[in-house]
């Protein structure tokens, strides 16, 4: 048992970061920053990337409304005026309804289940969601008060074919960024070959010279990645930013699913929804795989700034689910380049640290000397090969906003592939031609500081005053490298409960990937953040944002979504073999084991699978595709 059981608040030296349960503190339309709130002792930067604009796919439904566009043909009062001309952002892509009011294929079962619901019943269930979040501790701090992170009752649905493409794109992106980090902290061959200029890398605030030639045992630096996506007016998913340091929000993903399953169990009976329960298993396997090869049974700990960190709930949840110790800096010490943990049973060597603390506060001998959140000497222990730090120190150069614009070149250079997921067009003010365009068109663009995070310092050109535009132009001329600009792109919308109706509200999406060195696991779901105020593109919780459960539908042999893509000449990739699907809510570990035993008694022949080095009993069931 670790001394960390007696949790104390983090002391001075902490730095706000994007490690909150909501992972939100900045607007996330293509002209907004989705990096999240700055929190104590951690920092998660957002990045933006340029890329060629690809046509998006729109899944049309077969239910023709025959209406005048004022609302879908559901006959439900909940959707009255949903597609009316006075709706916010009429040009935005709506994910449930086509322009003529037809229900898109992935949403048909969900729509049919919700449409007949009475407004009073919907309100009662919405209140139940908030109560359960408060009871489970899923809150965020605002003005010194703990408030429930709003969970909307209508989930977001992603078809199997759409998910197949997103999954391939996330895996591709993680592999390219992994190769880039390994390169720039060694020989920097991408610079030698003239693909990227050296000053782009060395001029980055988060390029960490202390990480030079510091190579992890299994070569993995990005153990966990959070990739933020938006969907533009054509329905195309685009990468908005990469989060490679301390991506947060996965606890909200898991708790949203658990809460929805308890309050709306009937919704899960109509859809084949991919399960989320194995994220912690994949994470633990990746962390154990990162240890030195001569360690037979690696000891893993989760390093947190303390209970005052807004993401402490997530830190404690992951540590509990993985069955590892949750520690603070005071629980650890280094001796002879070896990291130890103080416990009631004496000193115990630590092999892997999953840290939720920013580089600046990790080691006072290497970085901020006044920090009391980290561990003195941990960098020397890592360099000696006695401990692995996850995510690796120095990853911030990979999610820098300017470096973001070069990820398509990285994918081509390292993987010899074209990007699967396009990115948001970005103008780099350090390039003369692009700077000229930004200065001329600033009133139509969104201006962002390269080193900014959490949505701070962003200027929305269409909403700016003449004085603000003059000040911004001067700032660009004074420090061209410090700024990028992007066009304002409307986020897609999803039905969201407001008062007694369902109305369109803008959303974004954060997907989580876990890299164990051999495979990249992408959690089949994600953190959908929703801007609740009418017309708002700001999804952060501190400014009225909330979240949605994200459903990824399991593949069927002849899904309507795949047929629609095929009609457009787009062939979806084959899904990963054996995806877990759930016809009901997520279960606890004890319930899952009990259910498996019952299934084995009814259907002998359970099959043992090897997952992440841990043997688990799994009964393979055949299910019929549902209409």
DRENKOL-160079 format. One record per residue (C-alpha): x, y, z; residue in one letter. Coordinates in pm, whole numbers, padded with zeros to 5 digits, always signed. Layout:
XYZa/...
//
This chain:
+00000+00000+00000x/+00143+00336-00098x/+00162+00639+00125x/-00029+00801-00159x/-00347+00674+00005x/-00323+00982+00227x/-00383+01228-00054x/-00284+01588-00002x/-00339+01892-00224x/-00072+01981-00478x/+00155+02257-00359x/+00283+02570-00523x/+00452+02525-00854x/+00163+02363-01032x/+00061+02494-01369x/-00287+02485-01515x/-00327+02238-01801x/-00570+02052-02021x/-00603+01747-01803x/-00959+01795-01687x/-01235+01546-01694x/-01403+01756-01956x/-01081+01818-02146x/-01236+02139-02265x/-01140+02497-02235x/-01132+02632-02583x/-01355+02663-02881x/-01315+02382-03126x/-01456+02478-03457x/-01181+02498-03717x/-01117+02836-03590x/-01111+02741-03232x/-00883+02571-02986x/-00995+02244-02837x/-00700+02184-02613x/-00890+02211-02289x/-00846+02386-01960x/-00504+02453-01819x/-00470+02262-01499x/-00244+02221-01204x/+00086+02066-01296x/-00012+01952-01643x/-00034+02110-01982x/-00184+01977-02300x/-00126+02179-02608x/-00355+02184-02907x/-00229+02191-03260x/-00374+02269-03596x/-00282+02122-03925x/-00306+02217-04288x/-00402+01974-04552x/-00588+01926-04871x/-00961+01948-04841x/-01132+01622-04921x/-01493+01572-05001x/-01694+01439-04710x/-01945+01162-04723x/-02307+01226-04638x/-02521+00936-04534x/-02868+00995-04662x/-03169+00837-04504x/-03460+00682-04679x/-03734+00848-04476x/-03842+01135-04694x/-04002+01409-04498x/-04211+01578-04757x/-04194+01883-04532x/-04106+02241-04607x/-03783+02217-04409x/-03931+02344-04083x/-03866+02011-03918x/-03806+01639-03982x/-04090+01407-04061x/-04092+01246-03720x/-04429+01373-03608x/-04271+01436-03268x/-04311+01761-03079x/-03954+01715-02955x/-03821+01801-03303x/-04062+02085-03386x/-03875+02352-03585x/-03550+02154-03575x/-03465+02230-03938x/-03644+02562-03945x/-03490+02862-04125x/-03423+03037-03794x/-03203+02758-03660x/-02844+02856-03571x/-02586+02792-03844x/-02820+02657-04115x/-02517+02570-04331x/-02378+02330-04072x/-02388+01956-04141x/-02649+01791-03919x/-02555+01437-03826x/-02906+01302-03761x/-03106+01466-04041x/-03038+01529-04406x/-03130+01868-04552x/-03475+01744-04656x/-03554+01603-04313x/-03464+01240-04385x/-03312+01052-04094x/-02958+00939-04174x/-02901+00564-04162x/-02691+00539-03842x/-02951+00735-03643x/-03271+00561-03753x/-03312+00326-03457x/-03215+00598-03212x/-03456+00846-03369x/-03740+00592-03364x/-03677+00530-02993x/-03659+00895-02890x/-03926+01056-03109x/-04227+00911-02920x/-04084+01009-02580x/-04285+01263-02384x/-04111+01586-02290x/-04173+01524-01919x/-04009+01182-01937x/-03713+01328-02123x/-03674+01598-01858x/-03687+01342-01577x/-03419+01130-01736x/-03202+01435-01800x/-03220+01524-01432x/-03128+01166-01347x/-02815+01195-01565x/-02701+01505-01374x/-02765+01342-01038x/-02567+01033-01132x/-02274+01244-01251x/-02270+01431-00921x/-02290+01105-00726x/-02002+00958-00927x/-01789+01271-00889x/-01788+01361-01260x/-01763+01735-01206x/-01553+02033-01309x/-01442+02335-01109x/-01589+02672-01204x/-01559+02987-00991x/-01452+02779-00694x/-01752+02545-00714x/-01783+02186-00824x/-02049+02144-01091x/-02167+01840-01286x/-02029+01819-01636x/-02351+01831-01841x/-02427+01506-02023x/-02686+01538-02297x/-02943+01264-02333x/-02905+01219-02711x/-02590+01024-02799x/-02381+01084-03106x/-02376+00789-03348x/-02091+00692-03580x/-02153+00419-03837x/-01924+00118-03869x/-01799+00231-04209x/-01725+00585-04089x/-01547+00444-03785x/-01334+00214-03998x/-01196+00515-04183x/-01147+00722-03867x/-00969+00435-03697x/-00729+00389-03988x/-00662+00762-03994x/-00588+00784-03621x/-00355+00482-03633x/-00175+00632-03932x/-00135+00967-03759x/-00003+00819-03435x/+00254+00609-03621x/+00377+00908-03822x/+00406+01130-03514x/+00582+00849-03327x/+00838+00825-03608x/+00877+01203-03610x/+00952+01223-03236x/+01203+00938-03257x/+01371+01116-03548x/+01394+01471-03411x/+01538+01356-03079x/+01805+01154-03257x/+01951+01224-03604x/+01670+01450-03733x/+01688+01288-04076x/+01369+01466-04182x/+01561+01792-04144x/+01870+01660-04322x/+01654+01558-04616x/+01508+01905-04639x/+01148+01802-04568x/+01118+02030-04265x/+01330+02333-04173x/+01539+02299-03858x/+01412+02626-03715x/+01057+02492-03721x/+01161+02232-03464x/+01424+02410-03257x/+01212+02723-03241x/+00928+02532-03076x/+00884+02613-02707x/+00821+02248-02629x/+01127+02107-02805x/+01305+01958-02502x/+01681+01928-02533x/+01694+01714-02219x/+01515+01442-02420x/+01787+01424-02689x/+01903+01063-02741x/+01666+00948-02465x/+01516+00642-02631x/+01245+00434-02456x/+01310+00058-02433x/+01033-00037-02677x/+01060+00283-02880x/+00719+00420-02777x/+00689+00786-02683x/+00319+00835-02748x/+00161+00580-02517x/-00168+00771-02515x/-00282+01019-02780x/-00591+01236-02793x/-00679+01344-03147x/-00942+01616-03184x/-01168+01609-03488x/-01433+01838-03631x/-01684+01780-03908x/-01718+02056-04165x/-02011+02177-04374x/-01971+01894-04626x/-01973+01630-04352x/-01599+01562-04377x/-01417+01472-04056x/-01098+01677-04021x/-00819+01667-03766x/-00822+01984-03558x/-00532+01908-03326x/-00309+01641-03177x/-00262+01602-02802x/+00049+01398-02728x/+00145+01503-02375x/-00136+01454-02123x/-00456+01403-02322x/-00752+01392-02088x/-01120+01320-02099x/-01131+00942-02127x/-01288+00920-01781x/-01580+01124-01912x/-01612+00883-02204x/-01642+00584-01970x/-01864+00753-01715x/-02093+00891-01985x/-02148+00539-02115x/-02211+00396-01771x/-02456+00672-01683x/-02643+00647-02014x/-02668+00270-01976x/-02835+00306-01638x/-03074+00585-01730x/-03153+00475-02089x/-03101+00097-02093x/-03376+00059-02355x/-03179+00259-02614x/-02900+00001-02620x/-03140-00278-02712x/-03200-00125-03056x/-02838-00077-03164x/-02520-00283-03183x/-02296-00041-02992x/-01924-00111-02952x/-01815-00154-02589x/-01570+00071-02402x/-01489-00150-02107x/-01141-00264-02215x/-00966+00077-02237x/-00788+00035-01903x/-00676-00314-02001x/-00515-00179-02318x/-00358+00109-02127x/-00208-00117-01861x/-00074-00353-02126x/+00089-00062-02312x/+00249+00070-01992x/+00381-00271-01889x/+00511-00331-02242x/+00706-00005-02216x/+00923-00132-01929x/+01280-00247-01978x/+01299-00598-02130x/+01483-00738-01825x/+01190-00656-01592x/+00971-00963-01553x/+00685-00801-01360x/+00691-00422-01413x/+00552-00201-01136x/+00342+00082-01279x/+00223+00393-01097x/+00004+00690-01194x/+00167+01022-01094x/-00085+01297-01017x/-00042+01659-00903x/-00297+01594-00629x/-00660+01632-00537x/-00678+01998-00639x/-00615+01905-01002x/-00944+01920-01195x/-00859+01586-01356x/-00796+01407-01028x/-01112+01203-01081x/-00966+01066-01404x/-00628+00994-01246x/-00786+00798-00962x/-01029+00616-01192x/-00756+00492-01425x/-00531+00388-01137x/-00818+00197-00977x/-00922+00023-01298x/-00563-00074-01381x/-00500-00191-01024x/-00190+00026-00977x/-00085+00285-00720x/-00189+00649-00749x/+00102+00857-00621x/+00217+01214-00581x/+00572+01341-00615x/+00628+01316-00241x/+00563+00940-00256x/+00859+00885-00491x/+01235+00939-00472x/+01544+00854-00676x/+01860+00691-00549x/+02149+00581-00769x/+01939+00653-01081x/+01663+00420-00967x/+01309+00535-00885x/+01147+00409-00566x/+00804+00439-00406x/+00758+00478-00032x/+00506+00227+00101x/+00404+00089+00440x/+00601-00223+00348x/+00919-00032+00267x/+01077+00096-00052x/+00962-00053-00381x/+01123+00006-00719x/+00903+00166-00985x/+00950+00066-01349x/+00691+00277-01535x/+00540+00615-01444x/+00220+00720-01619x/+00256+01086-01534x/-00022+01344-01551x/+00219+01629-01483x/+00365+01863-01741x/+00732+01843-01839x/+00809+02173-01665x/+00723+02029-01323x/+00839+01670-01364x/+01201+01701-01248x/+01328+02008-01057x/+01687+01914-01144x/+01616+01943-01517x/+01327+02187-01547x/+01155+02422-01299x/+01376+02412-00987x/+01097+02522-00752x/+00859+02243-00852x/+00744+02013-00574x/+00505+01815-00792x/+00759+01593-00962x/+01058+01382-00859x/+01416+01507-00846x/+01639+01286-01061x/+01367+01102-01255x/+01514+01214-01588x/+01854+01067-01498x/+01680+00743-01397x/+01503+00735-01732x/+01825+00802-01920x/+01989+00516-01730x/+01712+00286-01849x/+01575+00217-01502x/+01234+00379-01542x/+01004+00470-01832x/+00808+00795-01834x/+00476+00783-02019x/+00400+00988-02216x/+00762+01067-02298x/+00925+01398-02212x/+00946+01628-02513x/+00631+01513-02692x/+00513+01874-02705x/+00713+01937-03021x/+00485+01688-03195x/+00164+01876-03113x/+00297+02225-03172x/+00056+02428-03385x/+00313+02498-03654x/+00446+02142-03657x/+00082+02034-03691x/+00071+02189-04035x/+00347+01953-04147x/+00193+01623-04037x/+00077+01540-04392x/+00441+01566-04505x/+00542+01343-04213x/+00291+01079-04315x/+00429+01081-04669x/+00793+01088-04554x/+00782+00820-04284x/+00499+00596-04406x/+00488+00671-04780x/+00112+00713-04755x/-00140+00988-04811x/-00332+01114-04507x/-00651+00918-04445x/-00813+01205-04254x/-00771+01558-04393x/-00689+01851-04172x/-00810+02205-04123x/-00654+02457-04359x/-00401+02662-04163x/-00210+02977-04263x/+00136+03012-04109x/+00227+03371-04040x/+00601+03298-04040x/+00581+03241-04418x/+00573+03572-04607x/+00305+03479-04859x/+00071+03325-04603x/+00130+03612-04360x/+00025+03858-04629x/-00298+03668-04683x/-00371+03664-04309x/-00311+04038-04275x/-00540+04111-04570x/-00821+03874-04471x/-00793+03885-04091x/-01152+03999-04049x/-01266+03669-04204x/-01025+03437-04018x/-00961+03306-03670x/-00620+03403-03531x/-00447+03180-03275x/-00122+03207-03080x/+00112+02917-03161x/+00209+02863-02798x/-00141+02923-02665x/-00371+02661-02519x/-00707+02646-02352x/-00862+02886-02599x/-00676+03187-02462x/-00552+03460-02696x/-00779+03360-02987x/-00924+03635-03204x/-01238+03571-03408x/-01198+03807-03701x/-01568+03830-03794x/-01653+03936-03438x/-01350+04159-03373x/-01358+04537-03352x/-01141+04760-03570x/-00913+04830-03274x/-00873+04458-03200x/-00786+04387-03562x/-00522+04664-03565x/-00368+04527-03246x/-00365+04174-03389x/-00198+04284-03712x/+00076+04454-03513x/+00128+04140-03305x/+00163+03933-03624x/+00422+04168-03770x/+00618+04176-03441x/+00624+03796-03400x/+00530+03612-03720x/+00620+03268-03582x/+00391+03316-03289x/+00066+03311-03488x/-00141+03094-03718x/-00482+03158-03874x/-00764+02936-03992x/-01094+02989-04170x/-01408+02976-03960x/-01570+02640-04022x/-01907+02555-03874x/-01900+02246-03657x/-02153+01977-03735x/-02468+01961-03522x/-02645+01686-03330x/-02987+01700-03161x/-02946+01825-02804x/-03202+01871-02528x/-03272+02235-02448x/-03576+02299-02227x/-03851+02067-02355x/-03727+02024-02713x/-03440+01879-02912x/-03249+02142-03107x/-02929+02139-03319x/-02610+02217-03129x/-02248+02214-03249x/-02015+01930-03148x/-01655+01818-03182x/-01489+01485-03106x/-01179+01367-02922x/-01061+01013-02999x/-00817+00825-02777x/-00543+00593-02901x/-00316+00364-02697x/+00017+00251-02846x/+00186-00060-02703x/+00469-00067-02959x/+00310-00335-03176x/-00045-00216-03226x/-00233+00111-03186x/-00568+00061-03017x/-00830+00328-03086x/-01110+00337-02830x/-01435+00273-03022x/-01606+00585-02898x/-01477+00920-02785x/-01547+01242-02603x/-01811+01435-02795x/-01824+01789-02659x/-02129+02002-02730x/-02176+02379-02725x/-02507+02424-02543x/-02576+02799-02599x/-02757+02869-02926x/-02518+02934-03214x/-02208+02890-02998x/-01900+02708-03127x/-01743+02699-02780x/-01764+02351-02633x/-01567+02406-02311x/-01747+02335-01986x/-01650+02666-01828x/-01845+02850-02098x/-02160+02644-02100x/-02045+02334-02288x/-02137+01975-02219x/-02079+01626-02354x/-02252+01335-02525x/-02208+00962-02518x/-02048+00855-02847x/-02179+00536-03004x/-01974+00347-03259x/-02192+00089-03428x/-02059-00261-03474x/-02016-00376-03831x/-02275-00601-03995x/-02243-00795-04316x/-02467-00561-04511x/-02500-00236-04325x/-02695+00035-04502x/-02418+00284-04430x/-02165+00071-04615x/-02400+00034-04911x/-02440+00411-04926x/-02064+00460-04929x/-02035+00196-05197x/-02281+00381-05416x/-02042+00676-05406x/-01751+00456-05509x/-01594+00465-05163x/-01487+00124-05038x/-01474+00107-04657x/-01183-00082-04507x/-01248-00417-04344x/-01312-00373-03972x/-01080-00518-03714x/-01157-00882-03647x/-01383-00955-03359x/-01492-00610-03235x/-01682-00618-02911x/-02044-00519-02949x/-02291-00459-02676x/-02668-00491-02697x/-02707-00341-02355x/-02528-00120-02104x/-02165-00156-01996x/-02137-00398-01704x/-01907-00401-01405x/-01626-00654-01397x/-01821-00879-01157x/-02133-00862-01373x/-01929-00942-01684x/-01773-01246-01517x/-02113-01368-01395x/-02264-01318-01741x/-01976-01507-01902x/-02022-01801-01661x/-02392-01817-01742x/-02323-01805-02113x/-02066-02084-02082x/-02317-02303-01902x/-02573-02245-02179x/-02323-02259-02465x/-02021-02476-02390x/-01707-02415-02578x/-01589-02083-02441x/-01269-01969-02606x/-00967-01835-02420x/-00805-01533-02583x/-00472-01368-02511x/-00511-00991-02470x/-00218-00769-02377x/-00027-01052-02205x/-00325-01114-01970x/-00543-01423-02011x/-00912-01349-02016x/-01205-01582-02058x/-01433-01469-02337x/-01735-01643-02475x/-01782-01581-02845x/-02147-01543-02933x/-02316-01528-03268x/-02572-01256-03302x/-02811-01184-03580x/-02790-00847-03751x/-03072-00622-03643x/-03269-00417-03891x/
//
